[in-house]
Amino acid sequence: MKKQKLRRSGAVIIANLILLLGSLAWIMILAVINGSVGFLCAMGVTLMGAVGAAKALGEVIPLSYGLIIGLAIGCGVLRGLLRYLEQYSNHYIAFRLLAVLRDRIFGALRTLCPAKLESKQKGSIIAMITSDIETLEVFYAHTISPICIAVIVSACVFLFVGFVSSWYLAWIALLGYIAIGVIVPLISSGRLKASGVRYRAEFASFNAYFLDSIKGIRDIVLNNAGEERMKEVNDRSDILLRETKTMKHDITKASAATELCVSLFILASLAVGIALVAADMLSIGRMVIGVVAVFGSLVPVIAISALPGNLTQTFASGDRVLNLLAEEPAVKPVENGQKIAYDHLKVTDLSFSYDSETEVLSDICMYAEKGEIIGIVGESGCGKSTFLKLLLRFWQKSHGKIEFNNVDIDHLDGDCLLDNVTMVSQATYLFDETIEDNLRIAKPDAAQEEIEDACKSASVHDFILTLPDGYKTRVGALGDNLSAGEKQRIGLARAFLRGSELILLDEPTSNVDSINEGIILKALREQKNRKSIILVSHRESTMAIADRIYRVEGGRMYEQTENRIQT
């Protein structure tokens, strides 16, 4: 198994996550104050009991028993109120930040899409949006405040024990705080870090594989590959289970180490208290008060020692989220660039490489006028689809020019480009909504008449009317209720509804039979005078409607005529 590593240190991840608080920082400060004062009030209940015991042992306490009981009750009531305010503040911050993080992740995905996301597994992204974000909720709601509260409470108890009881006992308490709240968590974190990262990585990988299995269930059944796929799912599940057990085992050992340190600290505190009393350096009453205060202050410190198990998950999830937010898009969007109304396209000496070494396209030249259907034909994998993506600036061209109305694509406003150019891919994706909703993605405010006209142009209107609810019919999850040809024609209708002057069609007939191919080509021919269409296909028959044809071979493009091929 490939070893997974964090790109950032735990301290850097925590710092970045805290910076995301922004204007919510003051609510976090309020939560810490409420939590600290609230825990001191909780300690006040038992401490008042110790004060009463000390008074009964003869210690001079300037408080009556009635007042001591009243203070104990008051501390208990106040503790409940402050605890509520602390938890409310923490969870308010957590859930507000979850919404902000999800918004930022979707924003990052929108910027990276579609070029960078072509190589990413969708299941891994879903795991990030769901599981990783939920893990960060634990960090904001149950990690930041406990650490701050432990520090504040420990400092207050150190000073209280030193002034009221004994500085010897106070220093013992401080050493215990450092051992339980700092040394043990650091050691545990180092041991848990690797298992936590491996678990998160394996969890994301399993999600991705399982989602692919669900999406491809039909092909798995048709190819009788169910047993092999099930075996692989079970194997991956076993790996995930082993990583889970390893992580839980490490967490258990860390908890055991903490419990051992706490027991030793309690014994040390009692021994020092008894020794001080035996040496007449401290009265029994003040010893009781000091020891009870020290024991009562252990809860928030123990909470810190239990954090590494959660922090390893937080680090792994936070690192993955921060990696996505920091990832650079394949191309930088052009904002406030030049705007056009499409009339013609000219490509000159265009070259492109994915890795800056091996050229996929080389010295491409072509042009398209409004009212033309341009055909691009070639074998699968020759670079036809890549060429269309370059026309939409999904990738940054390596060399040459792509000019719309004599304006290079690198200077063309990004929104304007997408308004003028639309692409229909090989496999049209339909959301699990109604047909009308799927069409309105192209133009949300479209009138019903516009939608129907677009569907008539794509020769799919009559088919839609045969469905039980017409345009209100739900297409079903993954569009399984429609054939490939029907989905492709709906995708074409979506492009027509968009209203772009240049339509790029990537293998629009590759997944359909000859009848559906004829219907789609007829629809395109009828749009010829209104649009400019660039039609990519490996089928020679699809090129019958093209006014001009370019052939792609070996990464180069040639214009083809009836009798010869021109370079």
C-alpha positions in Angstrom: 0.0 0.0 0.0 1.3 3.5 -0.9 2.1 5.4 2.3 0.0 8.5 2.7 1.5 11.6 4.1 0.2 15.0 5.1 1.4 17.9 3.0 1.3 20.2 6.0 2.2 19.8 9.6 -0.5 19.6 12.3 0.3 23.1 13.6 -0.1 24.5 10.1 -3.4 22.7 9.5 -4.8 24.0 12.8 -3.6 27.5 12.1 -5.3 27.5 8.6 -8.5 26.1 10.1 -8.5 28.7 12.8 -8.0 31.5 10.2 -11.2 30.3 8.5 -13.1 31.6 11.6 -12.8 35.1 10.3 -15.6 37.3 11.8 -16.8 34.3 13.8 -13.7 34.6 16.0 -15.5 36.7 18.6 -18.1 34.0 19.1 -15.3 31.5 19.7 -13.8 33.8 22.3 -17.2 34.1 24.0 -17.5 30.3 24.0 -14.1 29.9 25.6 -14.9 32.5 28.3 -18.3 30.8 29.0 -16.6 27.4 29.1 -13.8 28.5 31.3 -16.0 30.3 33.8 -18.5 27.5 33.6 -15.9 24.8 34.5 -14.6 26.9 37.4 -18.2 27.1 38.6 -18.4 23.3 38.3 -15.3 23.0 40.4 -16.8 25.5 42.8 -19.5 22.9 43.8 -16.9 20.4 45.0 -14.6 23.1 46.2 -17.3 24.5 48.5 -17.7 21.0 49.9 -13.9 20.9 50.6 -14.2 24.4 52.2 -17.0 23.1 54.5 -14.9 20.1 55.4 -11.9 22.3 56.2 -14.1 24.5 58.4 -15.3 21.4 60.2 -11.7 20.3 60.7 -11.0 23.6 62.5 -9.7 25.7 59.6 -10.5 29.4 60.0 -12.9 30.0 57.1 -14.7 33.5 57.1 -17.8 31.9 55.6 -20.9 30.4 57.3 -22.1 26.9 56.5 -25.2 28.4 55.0 -23.3 30.7 52.7 -21.0 27.8 51.7 -24.1 25.7 50.7 -25.6 28.7 48.9 -22.4 29.3 46.9 -22.3 25.6 46.0 -25.9 25.7 44.7 -25.2 29.0 42.9 -22.1 27.5 41.2 -24.1 24.5 40.0 -26.9 26.6 38.5 -24.4 29.0 36.9 -22.5 26.1 35.5 -25.5 24.7 33.7 -26.3 28.1 32.1 -22.7 28.8 31.0 -22.3 25.2 29.7 -25.4 25.8 27.5 -24.0 29.1 26.2 -20.6 27.5 25.5 -22.1 24.5 23.5 -24.5 26.8 21.7 -21.6 29.1 20.6 -19.4 26.2 19.6 -22.0 24.5 17.5 -23.2 27.8 16.0 -19.6 28.4 14.8 -19.2 24.8 13.6 -22.3 24.7 11.5 -21.8 28.2 10.1 -18.3 27.3 9.1 -19.5 24.0 7.6 -21.7 26.0 5.3 -18.9 28.3 4.5 -16.5 25.4 3.8 -18.9 23.6 1.6 -19.5 26.8 -0.3 -15.8 27.3 -0.7 -15.3 23.7 -1.8 -18.0 24.0 -4.4 -16.5 27.3 -5.5 -13.1 25.6 -5.9 -14.6 22.7 -7.8 -16.3 25.1 -10.1 -13.0 26.9 -10.8 -11.1 23.6 -11.3 -13.8 22.0 -13.4 -13.7 20.4 -15.7 -10.0 20.1 -16.7 -8.5 19.1 -13.3 -11.5 17.0 -12.2 -11.2 14.7 -15.2 -8.5 12.9 -13.3 -10.2 12.9 -9.9 -12.5 10.2 -8.6 -16.0 11.4 -7.9 -16.3 9.2 -4.8 -13.3 10.9 -3.2 -14.8 14.3 -3.8 -18.1 13.2 -2.2 -16.2 11.8 0.8 -14.6 15.2 1.2 -17.8 17.1 1.0 -19.5 14.8 3.5 -17.2 12.9 5.8 -14.2 15.3 5.8 -16.4 18.3 6.5 -18.2 16.5 9.3 -14.9 15.7 10.8 -13.9 19.3 10.8 -17.2 20.0 12.7 -15.7 18.1 15.6 -12.6 20.3 15.5 -14.5 23.6 15.6 -17.2 22.4 18.1 -15.1 20.1 20.4 -11.4 20.9 20.0 -10.6 24.6 20.0 -12.6 25.4 23.1 -11.5 22.5 25.2 -7.8 23.3 24.6 -8.3 27.0 25.6 -10.5 26.1 28.6 -7.9 23.6 29.8 -5.1 26.2 29.7 -7.2 28.9 31.4 -8.6 26.6 34.1 -5.1 25.1 34.8 -3.6 28.6 35.2 -6.4 29.6 37.6 -6.1 26.5 39.7 -2.3 26.8 39.8 -2.6 30.3 41.2 -5.5 29.4 43.6 -3.6 26.4 45.1 -0.4 28.4 45.4 -2.0 31.3 47.3 -4.6 29.4 49.3 -2.9 26.0 49.9 0.7 25.4 49.0 3.1 26.4 46.2 4.6 22.9 46.4 1.3 21.4 45.6 0.7 24.0 42.9 4.0 23.1 41.2 3.1 19.4 41.4 -0.2 20.3 39.7 1.6 22.2 37.0 3.9 19.3 36.3 0.9 17.0 36.1 -0.9 19.4 33.6 2.2 19.5 31.4 2.6 15.7 31.5 -1.1 14.9 30.9 -2.1 17.8 28.6 1.1 18.3 26.6 3.7 15.4 26.7 1.2 12.5 26.4 -0.8 14.1 23.6 2.3 14.9 21.6 3.6 11.4 21.9 0.2 9.9 21.1 -0.3 12.3 18.2 3.0 11.2 16.6 1.9 7.5 16.9 -1.7 8.1 15.7 -0.8 10.4 12.8 0.2 7.7 10.3 -2.8 5.4 11.1 -5.2 8.4 10.9 -3.9 9.5 7.5 -4.0 5.9 6.1 -7.6 5.5 7.4 -8.9 8.7 5.8 -7.1 7.9 2.5 -8.5 4.3 2.5 -12.0 5.6 3.4 -12.0 8.0 0.5 -10.7 5.3 -1.9 -13.4 2.8 -0.8 -16.1 5.5 -1.3 -14.8 6.2 -4.8 -14.7 2.5 -5.7 -18.1 1.7 -4.2 -19.7 4.7 -6.0 -18.2 3.5 -9.3 -19.6 0.1 -8.7 -23.1 1.5 -8.2 -22.9 3.7 -11.2 -21.7 0.8 -13.4 -24.0 -1.9 -12.0 -25.7 -2.4 -15.3 -22.4 -3.1 -17.2 -21.2 -5.3 -14.3 -24.3 -7.4 -14.6 -24.2 -7.6 -18.4 -20.6 -8.7 -18.3 -21.2 -11.2 -15.5 -18.5 -9.5 -13.4 -20.5 -9.3 -10.3 -18.5 -11.9 -8.3 -15.2 -10.3 -9.2 -16.5 -6.8 -8.3 -18.0 -8.0 -5.1 -14.7 -9.7 -4.2 -12.8 -6.5 -4.8 -15.4 -4.5 -2.7 -15.0 -7.0 0.1 -11.2 -6.9 -0.1 -11.2 -3.1 0.1 -13.7 -3.3 2.9 -11.3 -5.6 4.8 -8.4 -3.2 4.2 -10.6 -0.4 5.6 -11.5 -2.5 8.5 -7.9 -3.3 9.3 -7.0 0.4 9.1 -9.9 1.2 11.4 -8.8 -1.5 13.9 -5.2 -0.2 13.8 -6.3 3.4 14.5 -8.7 2.3 17.3 -5.9 0.2 18.8 -3.5 3.2 18.8 -6.2 5.4 20.3 -6.8 2.8 23.1 -3.1 2.6 23.9 -3.0 6.5 24.1 -6.0 6.4 26.4 -4.3 3.8 28.6 -1.2 6.0 28.8 -3.3 9.0 29.8 -5.1 7.0 32.6 -1.7 5.8 33.9 -0.4 9.4 34.0 -3.6 10.6 35.8 -3.3 7.8 38.4 0.4 8.6 39.1 -0.4 12.3 39.3 -3.2 11.8 41.8 -0.9 9.6 43.9 1.8 12.2 43.7 -0.5 15.0 44.7 -1.8 13.0 47.7 1.7 12.1 48.7 2.9 15.7 48.6 -0.1 16.9 50.5 0.3 14.3 53.2 4.1 15.0 53.4 3.4 18.7 53.8 0.9 18.1 56.6 3.4 15.7 58.3 6.1 18.3 58.1 3.8 20.9 59.7 4.1 23.0 56.5 0.4 22.8 55.7 -2.8 22.4 57.7 -5.1 19.5 57.0 -7.9 21.8 56.1 -5.9 23.7 53.5 -4.4 20.5 52.2 -7.9 19.2 51.6 -8.9 22.4 49.7 -5.7 22.3 47.6 -6.0 18.6 46.7 -9.7 18.8 45.9 -9.0 21.8 43.6 -6.2 20.0 41.8 -8.3 16.8 41.4 -11.2 18.8 40.1 -9.1 20.6 37.5 -8.0 17.3 35.8 -11.2 16.9 33.6 -10.3 19.6 31.0 -6.7 18.5 30.9 -7.7 14.8 30.4 -10.0 16.1 27.6 -6.9 17.5 25.8 -5.1 14.1 26.2 -8.0 12.5 24.4 -7.8 14.8 21.4 -5.0 13.2 19.4 -7.4 10.4 18.3 -9.8 13.1 16.9 -7.0 15.4 15.7 -5.4 12.7 13.5 -8.8 12.6 11.7 -9.0 16.4 11.7 -5.4 16.7 10.3 -6.1 14.2 7.5 -9.5 15.7 6.6 -8.3 19.3 7.0 -5.2 18.6 4.8 -7.4 17.2 2.0 -9.8 20.1 2.2 -7.0 22.7 2.3 -5.3 20.9 -0.6 -8.4 21.3 -2.8 -8.8 24.9 -1.8 -5.2 25.6 -2.6 -5.2 23.8 -5.9 -4.5 25.9 -8.9 -6.9 25.6 -11.9 -5.5 24.4 -15.2 -6.3 27.9 -16.6 -6.8 31.2 -14.9 -10.2 32.6 -15.7 -10.3 35.7 -17.7 -12.3 38.4 -15.9 -13.2 41.8 -17.5 -11.8 40.6 -20.8 -13.0 41.6 -24.2 -16.6 40.7 -25.2 -17.9 39.6 -28.5 -21.0 38.3 -30.4 -19.7 35.3 -32.2 -19.4 35.5 -36.0 -16.3 33.4 -36.9 -13.5 31.3 -35.5 -9.9 31.0 -36.6 -7.3 28.6 -35.2 -3.7 29.2 -36.2 -0.6 27.1 -35.4 -2.2 25.6 -32.3 -0.2 23.1 -30.3 -1.0 21.5 -27.0 0.6 19.1 -24.5 -0.8 17.8 -21.2 2.6 17.3 -19.6 4.7 19.9 -21.5 6.6 17.1 -23.1 4.4 15.0 -25.4 2.4 17.0 -27.9 -1.2 15.9 -28.3 -1.9 18.4 -31.0 0.6 20.1 -33.2 0.4 23.1 -35.6 -3.4 22.9 -35.9 -5.0 25.4 -38.4 -8.8 25.6 -39.1 -11.5 28.2 -39.4 -15.3 28.2 -39.1 -17.8 30.7 -40.3 -21.3 31.3 -39.0 -23.8 29.2 -40.8 -21.4 26.4 -41.4 -21.2 22.8 -40.2 -17.6 21.9 -39.8 -16.8 18.2 -39.4 -13.7 16.9 -37.6 -13.1 13.2 -38.1 -10.4 10.8 -36.8 -9.7 7.7 -34.9 -10.5 7.5 -31.2 -7.7 9.1 -29.0 -6.3 11.2 -31.8 -7.0 14.5 -30.0 -10.4 15.5 -31.4 -12.1 15.9 -28.0 -9.0 17.7 -26.6 -9.3 20.2 -29.5 -12.9 21.0 -28.5 -11.9 21.5 -24.9 -9.2 24.0 -26.0 -11.9 26.0 -27.9 -13.7 26.3 -24.5 -10.4 27.1 -22.7 -10.7 24.1 -20.4 -6.9 23.8 -20.9 -4.2 26.4 -21.6 -3.0 26.1 -25.1 0.8 25.6 -25.5 1.3 27.6 -28.6 -0.6 29.3 -31.4 -3.9 31.3 -31.5 -7.6 30.5 -31.1 -9.4 33.6 -32.2 -13.1 34.4 -32.0 -13.9 37.4 -34.1 -10.1 38.1 -34.2 -9.9 38.2 -30.4 -7.6 35.6 -28.9 -9.2 33.2 -26.4 -6.8 34.2 -23.7 -8.1 37.8 -23.9 -11.8 36.9 -24.2 -14.0 37.3 -21.1 -14.7 33.9 -19.6 -18.4 34.4 -19.2 -18.7 35.8 -22.6 -17.0 32.8 -24.1 -19.4 30.4 -22.4 -22.3 32.6 -23.5 -21.2 32.2 -27.1 -20.0 28.6 -27.2 -21.8 25.5 -25.9 -20.5 21.9 -26.0 -22.5 18.7 -26.0 -20.3 15.8 -24.8 -20.5 12.2 -25.8 -22.5 11.2 -22.8 -25.2 13.7 -21.8 -25.6 13.8 -18.0 -29.2 14.2 -16.8 -30.0 15.0 -13.1 -32.6 13.1 -11.2 -35.1 15.8 -11.9 -37.8 16.4 -14.4 -37.0 16.7 -18.1 -38.0 20.4 -17.9 -35.7 21.0 -15.0 -32.8 19.3 -16.9 -33.5 21.6 -19.8 -33.7 24.8 -17.7 -30.1 24.3 -16.6 -29.2 25.9 -19.9 -31.7 28.8 -19.4 -33.4 29.0 -16.0 -35.8 31.7 -17.0 -36.9 30.1 -20.3 -40.6 30.2 -21.2 -42.3 26.9 -21.9 -42.6 27.9 -25.5 -38.8 28.3 -25.8 -38.3 24.9 -24.2 -40.7 23.2 -26.6 -39.1 25.0 -29.6 -35.7 23.8 -28.6 -37.0 20.2 -28.2 -38.7 20.4 -31.6 -35.4 21.6 -33.1 -33.7 18.5 -31.5 -36.5 16.2 -32.7 -37.3 15.1 -29.1 -40.5 17.1 -28.5 -42.9 14.4 -29.8 -41.1 11.7 -27.7 -41.4 13.8 -24.5 -45.2 14.2 -25.1 -45.5 10.3 -25.1 -44.1 10.2 -21.5 -46.6 9.8 -18.6 -46.1 13.4 -17.4 -44.6 15.0 -20.5 -42.0 17.6 -19.6 -42.7 17.0 -15.9 -41.5 13.4 -16.1 -38.6 12.5 -13.9 -35.7 11.0 -15.8 -34.7 8.7 -12.9 -31.3 8.4 -11.1 -28.5 8.6 -13.6 -31.0 9.0 -16.4 -31.7 5.2 -16.5 -35.3 5.7 -17.7 -34.1 7.1 -21.1 -32.1 5.5 -23.9 -28.7 6.8 -25.0 -30.3 8.4 -28.1 -33.1 10.1 -26.1 -30.6 11.5 -23.6 -28.4 12.7 -26.4 -31.3 14.5 -28.1 -32.2 16.1 -24.8 -28.6 17.3 -24.5 -28.9 18.7 -28.0 -32.1 20.5 -27.0 -30.4 21.9 -24.0 -27.7 23.3 -26.3 -30.3 24.9 -28.6 -32.1 26.4 -25.6 -28.9 27.9 -24.4 -28.9 30.0 -27.5 -25.1 30.0 -28.1 -24.1 30.9 -31.7 -21.3 28.2 -31.8 -22.2 24.6 -30.8 -19.5 22.0 -30.3 -20.6 18.4 -30.6 -18.3 15.7 -29.3 -19.3 12.3 -30.8 -23.0 13.1 -30.6 -23.9 9.8 -32.4 -21.3 7.5 -31.0 -23.7 5.8 -28.5 -26.8 5.7 -30.7 -28.2 3.5 -33.5 -28.5 4.5 -37.1 -32.1 5.6 -36.7 -31.2 8.0 -33.8 -28.1 9.1 -35.7 -30.3 10.1 -38.6 -32.7 12.0 -36.3 -29.8 13.9 -34.7 -28.1 14.8 -38.0 -31.5 16.0 -39.4 -31.9 18.3 -36.4 -28.4 19.7 -36.9 -28.9 20.3 -40.6 -32.0 22.3 -39.8 -30.0 24.5 -37.4 -27.3 25.2 -40.0 -28.5 28.7 -41.0 -28.9 29.8 -37.4 -25.7 28.5 -35.8 -22.2 27.6 -36.4 -21.6 23.9 -35.6 -18.4 22.0 -35.1 -19.1 18.2 -35.3 -16.5 15.8 -34.0 -16.9 12.1 -34.8 -14.9 8.9 -35.6 -17.8 7.9 -37.9 -17.5 8.8 -41.5 -21.3 8.6 -41.9 -21.7 11.4 -39.5 -19.7 13.7 -41.7 -22.4 13.6 -44.5 -24.0 16.9 -43.3 -20.7 18.8 -43.0 -19.9 21.7 -45.3 -16.2 21.2 -44.7 -14.3 18.3 -43.1 -11.0 18.2 -41.2 -9.2 15.0 -40.6 -7.0 14.5 -37.5 -4.1 12.1 -37.7 -1.1 11.9 -35.5 -2.0 15.1 -33.7 -2.2 17.1 -36.9 -5.3 18.4 -38.7 -5.9 18.4 -42.4 -8.7 19.9 -44.4 -10.3 17.3 -46.6 -11.9 17.9 -50.0 -13.6 15.4 -52.4 -10.5 14.7 -54.4 -7.6 15.6 -52.0 -6.5 16.5 -48.6 -5.1 20.0 -48.0 -2.6 20.8 -45.2 
